[in-house]
Amino acid sequence: MKVFVGLSGGVDSAVSAALLSAKGGSAFGGKERYDVTGVFIKIWQPEFIECTWREDRLDAMRVAAHLGIPFREVDLSAEYKREVVDAMITEYARGITPNPDVACNRAIKFGHFLRFALAEGADFVATGHYARIHNNDLRGRYLMRGADSSKDQSYFLYTLTQEQLARALFPIGELTKKEVRVLAKKFGLPNAEKPDSQGICFLGDVSMEEFLSRFIPLTRGAVLDMQGSQVGEHAGAALYTIGQRHGFSRGGDIHSKEHYVVAIDTYANTITVSRNRLDAARKEVVLRKTHWINSVQLPLKAEAQARYRETPVPLTVEKKGDDVVVTFDSPHIAAAGQSLVLYSGDTCLGGGIIC
């Protein structure tokens, strides 16, 4: 069986490759099961951000050389710019908060990269995600949370189809991050001490606000209270997210009292704030682009996350006309554009984008 492993230059993907290779197999007293090729996926990065992909590619090459596996590179920068970055900028300009990591997994890693791998004769693609796949002969494949609950990344994978899951391997899904670090040293991987990457990959150390200001025309506008009275000024409505803590300017000074963004109007270029964060909460939301990994029957009781790493909350999912409607047991902050990912215990059922 031939596997293309997406080598990002990081520790998680390196250990994933090692576990699938002859080196990893022998470390556990097993036999080589896969013909492994390491593949570095080149994505788009803006010119004004310090280049990091060359260093990451070099780390990926070193890992492949250490493991004695072939190394390849696939340039998906144009696809990434078009299908992830441009789409993200468009959403932010509308006052919507998208999740580019979800789009990257759907369009790039399990879209273009998977198609590239299959065209080159691979049977599977493997990544360093903390997630698991369980097979059921009668009902298909289930996407499960990773064994390390603090690192679980199933939230970002909820758009995967049965066909994609059939071609996917998550070698570290049963491991904790601590165990992955131990294995990296045991395998002698050259990047075993490399720190984990933080945030969105193409941003580097640049904030989302700074990045967006390069692509979206921003104009200062009014900050309104819940009664519609102006209480300050903001730097541009597209920079804000529902539920975000906000210190706005008033008379040149930053307003000291803690406020939260509860509404964004990019057409009027206003944001509305409240001292009560729960004023941003909603009891009911409509989902668009709903995707179910396995067949479900509605109405359905489930738990859900509207953000990565937040504590799952109970809700009911039902069909109302042409809409898929979610009713939270208690009002919950759910920003438009974010993915609401649905679970039954550790099983990821699917999800949709919040309207």
C-alpha positions in Angstrom: 0.0 0.0 0.0 1.4 3.4 -1.1 0.9 6.4 1.2 1.7 10.0 0.6 2.3 11.7 3.9 1.8 15.5 4.1 5.1 16.6 5.7 4.7 20.2 7.0 8.1 20.4 8.6 6.5 20.0 12.0 6.8 17.2 14.6 3.2 15.8 14.2 3.5 15.0 10.5 7.1 13.8 11.0 6.0 11.2 13.6 3.1 10.2 11.4 5.5 9.4 8.6 7.8 7.5 11.0 5.0 5.4 12.3 4.0 4.4 8.8 7.6 3.8 7.5 9.9 0.9 8.1 11.7 2.8 10.8 8.5 3.3 12.8 7.3 -0.2 12.2 10.5 -1.8 13.4 10.5 0.5 16.5 7.3 -1.3 17.6 8.5 -4.8 16.5 6.2 -4.7 13.5 6.7 -5.1 9.8 6.7 -2.4 7.2 3.1 -2.0 6.1 3.3 1.0 3.7 5.4 2.4 0.9 5.7 5.9 2.3 6.5 9.1 0.4 6.8 12.4 2.2 5.2 15.3 0.4 5.6 19.0 1.2 2.6 21.1 0.3 3.6 24.6 -0.7 0.9 27.1 0.1 0.5 30.8 -0.5 2.1 33.3 1.7 1.9 37.1 1.2 5.1 39.0 0.3 4.9 41.3 3.3 5.2 38.4 5.7 8.6 36.9 6.5 9.0 33.7 4.5 8.7 30.6 6.6 7.9 27.9 4.0 11.5 27.4 2.9 12.6 26.6 6.4 9.6 24.3 6.8 10.4 22.6 3.5 14.0 22.0 4.6 12.8 20.4 7.8 10.4 18.2 5.8 13.3 17.2 3.5 15.5 16.4 6.5 12.8 14.2 8.0 12.3 12.3 4.8 16.1 11.8 4.5 16.3 10.5 8.0 13.5 8.1 7.5 14.9 6.9 4.2 11.7 7.7 2.3 11.3 9.6 -1.0 10.5 13.3 -0.8 8.3 15.3 -3.2 6.8 18.8 -3.3 3.5 19.9 -4.7 2.8 23.6 -5.3 -0.8 24.4 -4.3 -0.1 28.0 -3.6 -2.5 29.3 -6.3 -5.3 27.0 -5.2 -4.7 27.9 -1.6 -4.8 31.6 -2.4 -8.0 31.3 -4.4 -10.0 28.8 -2.3 -8.8 29.6 1.2 -7.4 33.1 1.4 -9.5 35.0 -1.1 -12.7 33.3 0.3 -11.7 34.3 3.8 -11.1 37.9 2.8 -14.5 38.1 1.1 -16.2 36.8 4.2 -14.5 39.2 6.6 -15.4 42.1 4.3 -19.0 41.1 4.8 -18.7 41.2 8.5 -18.6 37.4 8.7 -15.9 35.4 10.6 -14.8 32.3 8.5 -12.5 29.5 9.5 -9.7 29.1 7.0 -8.4 25.9 8.6 -11.7 24.1 7.8 -11.4 25.4 4.2 -7.8 24.3 4.0 -8.6 20.7 5.0 -11.6 20.5 2.7 -10.1 22.2 -0.4 -6.4 21.6 -0.1 -5.3 18.6 2.0 -8.3 16.4 1.2 -9.1 18.0 -2.1 -6.2 18.9 -4.3 -3.5 17.0 -2.4 -5.6 13.9 -2.2 -6.4 14.0 -5.9 -2.6 14.6 -6.7 -1.7 11.6 -4.5 -4.2 9.3 -6.1 -3.2 10.4 -9.6 0.4 9.5 -8.7 -0.6 6.0 -7.6 -1.0 6.4 -3.9 -3.7 4.4 -2.0 -3.9 6.8 1.0 -2.8 10.2 2.2 -1.7 10.6 5.8 -1.6 13.8 7.9 -0.6 14.7 11.4 -4.1 15.5 12.6 -5.2 14.5 16.1 -8.3 12.6 15.0 -9.3 9.0 14.5 -11.3 7.0 11.9 -13.4 4.0 12.9 -14.6 1.6 10.3 -18.0 0.0 10.5 -18.8 -2.6 7.8 -22.5 -1.7 7.8 -22.5 2.1 8.4 -19.2 3.2 6.9 -16.5 5.2 8.4 -16.8 7.4 11.5 -14.7 10.5 12.3 -13.8 10.4 15.9 -12.1 12.9 18.3 -8.4 12.4 18.8 -7.4 10.5 22.0 -5.7 13.7 23.3 -8.7 15.8 24.1 -6.5 18.9 24.5 -5.3 18.5 20.9 -8.3 17.0 19.2 -8.6 18.4 15.6 -11.8 16.7 14.4 -13.5 20.2 14.5 -11.4 21.1 11.4 -12.2 17.9 9.5 -16.0 17.8 9.7 -16.5 18.4 6.0 -14.8 15.1 5.1 -16.8 12.6 3.0 -16.9 8.8 3.2 -14.8 8.7 0.1 -12.1 11.0 1.6 -12.1 9.1 4.9 -11.6 5.9 3.0 -8.4 7.3 1.7 -7.2 9.1 4.9 -4.8 7.9 7.7 -4.3 9.7 11.0 -1.3 7.8 12.5 -1.1 9.9 15.7 -4.8 10.0 16.4 -4.5 7.5 19.2 -1.6 9.3 20.9 -1.2 12.3 23.2 1.0 15.2 22.3 3.4 14.1 25.0 3.7 10.6 23.5 4.3 12.1 20.0 7.2 14.2 21.4 8.7 11.1 23.1 8.4 9.1 19.8 10.0 12.0 17.9 13.1 11.7 20.1 13.0 7.9 20.0 13.0 7.9 16.2 15.8 10.5 16.2 13.8 12.9 14.1 15.8 16.0 13.2 12.9 18.3 14.1 12.1 16.6 17.4 12.6 19.8 19.4 10.8 22.1 17.0 8.1 24.2 18.7 4.4 23.7 17.7 3.1 26.2 15.1 0.5 28.6 16.4 -2.4 30.2 14.6 -3.2 30.3 10.9 -0.2 28.9 8.9 0.1 31.6 6.2 0.1 34.5 8.7 3.3 33.7 10.6 3.6 36.3 13.4 1.3 38.8 11.7 -2.1 39.4 13.3 -5.3 38.8 11.4 -6.1 42.5 11.8 -2.9 43.6 10.2 -3.3 41.0 7.4 -6.9 42.1 6.6 -5.9 45.8 6.6 -3.8 45.0 3.5 -6.7 43.6 1.5 -9.9 45.3 2.8 -10.5 49.1 2.6 -11.0 50.1 6.2 -12.7 53.2 7.4 -13.2 54.3 11.0 -16.8 54.2 12.1 -19.2 54.5 15.0 -19.4 52.2 18.0 -23.0 52.0 19.2 -24.4 50.9 22.5 -27.5 48.7 22.7 -29.8 51.7 22.5 -28.2 52.9 19.2 -26.3 55.8 20.7 -22.7 56.4 19.6 -20.2 55.7 22.4 -16.9 55.6 20.5 -15.1 54.8 17.3 -13.7 51.6 15.7 -10.9 51.0 13.2 -13.0 49.2 10.6 -16.1 47.0 11.0 -14.5 44.1 9.1 -11.9 43.7 11.8 -14.3 42.5 14.5 -16.0 39.3 15.5 -19.2 38.7 17.4 -18.4 38.0 21.1 -15.0 39.7 20.9 -13.9 41.8 23.8 -13.5 45.3 22.6 -11.7 48.4 23.8 -12.8 51.2 21.5 -11.6 54.8 21.2 -13.4 57.7 22.6 -12.0 61.2 22.2 -8.6 59.7 21.3 -8.5 57.5 24.4 -9.2 53.8 24.6 -12.4 53.3 26.5 -11.5 51.5 29.8 -14.7 49.6 30.5 -15.0 46.1 29.2 -17.4 45.7 26.3 -18.2 42.9 23.8 -19.1 43.1 20.2 -22.8 42.0 19.8 -23.5 43.1 16.2 -21.6 44.1 13.1 -23.0 46.1 10.2 -20.4 46.5 7.4 -22.8 48.4 5.2 -23.3 51.1 7.8 -19.7 50.6 9.0 -20.9 50.3 12.6 -20.5 47.8 15.4 -22.7 47.5 18.5 -21.2 46.6 21.9 -22.5 45.7 25.3 -21.0 45.2 28.7 -22.9 41.9 28.9 -21.3 39.3 26.7 -24.4 37.2 26.7 -26.1 40.0 24.6 -24.2 38.4 21.8 -25.7 35.0 22.4 -28.4 33.4 20.3 -30.9 30.7 21.1 -31.4 29.6 17.5 -29.2 29.7 14.4 -29.6 28.5 10.8 -26.8 26.4 9.2 -25.7 26.7 5.6 -23.6 24.2 3.7 -24.6 21.5 6.1 -22.6 18.3 5.8 -23.2 14.9 7.5 -20.4 12.4 7.6 -22.8 9.6 8.2 -26.6 9.5 7.6 -28.6 11.0 10.4 -32.3 11.4 11.2 -33.6 14.8 12.2 -34.6 16.1 14.7 -31.5 15.1 16.5 -30.1 15.8 19.9 -26.4 16.5 19.9 -23.5 18.5 21.3 -21.7 21.2 19.3 -18.7 23.5 19.2 -19.0 26.9 17.5 -15.3 27.5 18.0 -12.2 25.2 18.2 -11.5 24.0 21.7 -14.6 25.4 23.3 -16.6 23.2 25.6 -19.4 21.4 23.6 -22.9 22.6 24.4 -26.2 20.6 24.0 -28.6 21.5 21.3 -31.3 20.1 19.0 -30.9 20.0 15.2 -34.1 19.9 13.0 -35.3 20.7 9.5 -37.6 23.6 9.1 -38.7 23.9 5.5 -35.5 24.1 3.5 -33.4 25.2 6.5 -31.4 23.2 9.0 -32.1 24.9 12.3 -30.1 24.5 15.5 -31.7 25.4 18.9 -29.3 25.6 21.8 -30.5 24.4 25.2 -29.1 27.7 26.5 -28.3 30.9 24.5 -24.8 30.5 23.0 -22.4 32.9 21.2 -22.2 31.7 17.6 -20.6 34.1 15.1 -21.8 34.1 11.5 -19.4 32.4 9.2 -17.9 30.1 11.9 -18.4 26.3 11.7 -20.8 24.7 14.1 -19.5 21.2 14.4 -21.8 18.5 15.8 -20.9 15.6 18.0 -22.4 12.5 19.7 -19.9 11.8 22.4 -16.5 11.4 20.6 -18.1 10.9 17.2 -18.2 13.8 14.8 -21.5 13.9 13.0 -20.8 16.8 10.7 -21.7 20.4 10.8 -22.4 23.6 8.9 -21.6 27.2 8.6 -23.5 29.6 11.0 -25.8 32.2 9.3 
